[in-house]
């Protein structure tokens, strides 16, 4: 079960990065996107990070690590879309 969770978490981190990276590049090249979508994604990821951090009896790093990347990339995409 732990190995499956690690694999799924890694895939989730890759998919999140793969999803936001093209929009960041497009924004930096002057093709502005909609800033609401990446902001919503960042807030959603932030909620999952908080949930994973406060989970008892121990923190859920499978949620925390990929969603931390989602928070950073989501806010970066939002900023570059403005």
PyMOL commands that set and color helices and strands:
alter all, ss='L'
color gray80, all
select helices_A, chain A and resi 2-28+35-54+61-81
alter helices_A, ss='H'
color red, helices_A
deselect
rebuild
show_as cartoon
